[in-house]
Amino acid sequence: MAHFIYGVATNTGKGFFTAEDRRAFFLRGYPADVWMVGNNVSGAMWLAEKGGVEKTKSEAQALIDAEITAAQTAWDALSDEEKARPGNDRPADVILP
Amino acid sequence: MADYADIYGKRVKEFTNDPTLNSSYEGQVWYNENSGTLRSAVAIEAWSSGSNLITAKARYTQGGVGTQTAALAVGGYSTGIVTETEEYNGSGWSAGGALGTGRYGIYTAGTQTAGLAATGKGPPGVVTNVEEYNGSSWSEVNNNSTGRFLGSSCGTQTAGLIYGGAGPNNQTEEYDGTNWTNGGNLNTARNTGFSSGTQTAGLIAGGGPGSGNTAASEHYDGSSWTTVNSMNTARRSGAPSIAGLRTSSLAFGGFTTTMVTNTEAYDGTTWTNSPTLGTARYGLGGAGDSSGSALAFGGQNNSGTTYSLTEEFTKSINTITGAAWASGGNLNTGRYGLRGTGTQTAMVVAGGNVPPNSNTAVAEEYNGSSWTNTTSLPAVIQDGNMTGTETASIYAGGTINPGSYPGNTNAYNGSSWTSGGNMNTDVSQYGLTGTSTAAVAFGGYIGSGPGRTADVQNYNGSSWTANPTSLPAVRGLLRTAGTQTATFMAGGNAPPGPQPVTSFSYDGSSFSSEADSIVGMDDHGAWGTATEAYFMGGDQPTGTGGTGPKAVNNFYYNGTSWVTSVNMTTGKNTFGFSKSPNTAGLVCGGNGPSAHMNTTEEFTGETSVATAKTLTTS
């Protein structure tokens, strides 16, 4: 059994995930509204209840790659002055663990 | 029908309301006049999540030492053999002294301040090195006789016992604090059995070899082993409450034909199934001093993924609720570079950077569930700082993209903004504590010359003045917690060096060096007081032990030392955060999965409440 499931769901704000959810299963948010969810009953139920669309790990990674590539392209178009602003580093690649 | 008093020899006490509960009430029954019910304090057993091992040190086949609130994780295997020791204080892990000889399958015993680590498998193969821990560092002592690994151990630094191991091995050795002598052989040779007890009253249960697990249990009396009642589930490579007596012991996790969550309690005679671990795993570490108090950490799953997960097992009349993050209401305007002040249920944020790449003056208030736009700042700006409360705060400094530093101050009264004095040194990305009428600013980015400053500035509600003292180091992007006269600060940057791990306290007139943070960080969040603060997210460089940019990791400072805390759900930097004077806070917006996030996460610390139950006939 895979350790994680992956899905796409929009964070709707308060109640999207609760403290009880966080205690019940692993949850980590990524670009492109991708969520890595602990593969247990609570995690699977949470993704379903949030209207999440389950993805394979490679599908989820492709969505993240597309989002990061777009962000990197936008950053590359900034002026040198804007790029040098503290905290404004070029978006780094994100690899699902 | 017999009376309660006839059966138990005691009368049921009558109270107007439930008494103030403590452990002495466990198992007691009383009558609550107001509710008209029989009540009792019933002990509940459960595993709850604890703070992760320091992430880069996720490991398995490590040694466990000590109790649930004072434990060690020793050595083990991660991507290679581990030398590091980590210390657990009941709420989080921090770095301890490193082993002289890194190894896994190590035999451990003792306490957090008097630990023992013997034999195990190191880079050159099986070693006989033995080391003793004094609470901060390991020292080499006399070797044991037979090098081995993946066995069992119990006892103390001056009366230790090691037994079994890969092979499988049936040998026992006793340690008196100086010398090793041979003890009686196990009846069933085995590796990775569960162990607890003392040198003269030891326990082993379960274990391998890999071709078939055993459930057999044995007692040691100081000279020989005797077979006793078996465990319910044969398995190997789990972990025990290693510091407990064998008459009150817990065995958890392990491997049957797959990783398992099984937990069993032993009372010296009988094994009883207990609540299961949250995460199945084997090769995990264990600590604890009874069948009602244990700690599980690290381990791996069937596919070899190594864990940093920690779980605490507690039997108590207290209902313990672990710290956790939960989603809050979304900002109306997604952005990064925003700043905020106030608490988790009464907060204001202002300014920031909005798509595609410009500044905003938008301000929003949070009521604990949703954000509402309020009067905007008089200027579009980002990366200034705020302090005070939702209804009496200031926003000072900041930068107008891409490089102007106006140094203005604007005061907010909960509905409108009025201008205050200009900063003495115009900064952005600096630290700020205090109130709207008594604040202090630390360091920051000045956009010219060295780029960062060590200046300290005071605000009195109308004007800024230079403080005669300076930060011990030039620093921008640092974060602070506390008040104008009792501030704690950590993280920041001062290129070209990496984000420093040094931290400082400030008493209103001078600085003192404090404990190094576990990782370097900048562009992060922080709240709390000078003696109890959380620092989370931001950029935590791998070179300092961190996980990299836009981290999820959260750390707790207790006034003396740092430990890991529960991670955020989404990694981010340049976000807004509350300036709560307690454990409950929030983070919002920032640059993470998207460059201009609108999401909020709320953090609630661990709580422990004694709870009475109503007795019913069903």
Contacts between the chains, C-beta under 8 A, distances in Angstrom:
chain1	res1	chain2	res2	distance
A	3	B	301	5.8
A	3	B	303	7.1
A	3	B	305	5.9
A	11	B	327	6.2
A	11	B	330	7.1
A	11	B	599	4.9
A	12	B	330	7.3
A	13	B	327	6.3
A	13	B	328	6.9
A	13	B	329	4.6
A	13	B	330	4.0
A	13	B	370	7.6
A	13	B	599	7.2
A	13	B	600	7.1
A	14	B	327	6.2
A	14	B	328	5.4
A	14	B	329	4.5
A	14	B	369	5.1
A	14	B	370	6.8
A	14	B	600	7.8
A	15	B	327	6.7
A	16	B	327	4.0
A	17	B	326	6.3
A	17	B	327	4.9
A	17	B	569	6.5
A	18	B	326	4.8
A	18	B	327	7.5
A	19	B	321	7.9
A	19	B	324	3.6
A	19	B	325	7.0
A	19	B	326	4.4
A	19	B	604	5.8
A	20	B	324	7.7
A	21	B	326	7.5
A	22	B	324	4.3
A	22	B	325	5.6
A	22	B	326	6.6
A	22	B	566	7.5
A	22	B	569	6.8
A	23	B	48	7.2
A	23	B	49	5.7
A	23	B	322	5.5
A	23	B	324	5.4
A	27	B	569	5.4
A	28	B	552	6.8
A	28	B	569	6.3
A	28	B	570	7.2
A	29	B	569	5.4
A	29	B	570	3.5
A	29	B	571	7.8
A	29	B	592	7.6
A	29	B	593	5.7
A	30	B	570	7.9
A	30	B	593	5.6
A	31	B	592	7.9
A	31	B	593	4.1
A	31	B	594	6.6
A	32	B	593	7.2
A	33	B	593	7.5
A	34	B	593	7.8
A	67	B	593	7.6
A	67	B	594	7.6
A	71	B	594	7.9
A	71	B	595	6.0
A	74	B	356	7.1
A	74	B	595	7.7
A	78	B	357	6.8
A	79	B	402	6.7
A	81	B	402	4.7
A	81	B	403	5.8
A	82	B	357	6.7
A	82	B	401	7.0
A	82	B	402	4.5
A	85	B	399	7.5
A	85	B	401	7.2
A	85	B	402	6.1
A	85	B	403	7.2
A	86	B	383	8.0
A	86	B	428	8.0
A	86	B	429	5.8
A	86	B	445	5.3
A	86	B	451	7.8
A	86	B	476	6.2
A	86	B	477	6.3
A	86	B	493	7.5
A	87	B	337	7.5
A	87	B	383	7.3
A	87	B	429	6.9
A	87	B	477	6.6
A	87	B	522	7.8
A	87	B	523	4.8
A	87	B	573	6.5
A	87	B	574	5.1
A	87	B	591	7.8
A	89	B	539	7.6
A	89	B	549	6.5
A	91	B	595	7.4
A	92	B	548	7.2
A	92	B	549	5.3
A	92	B	550	7.7
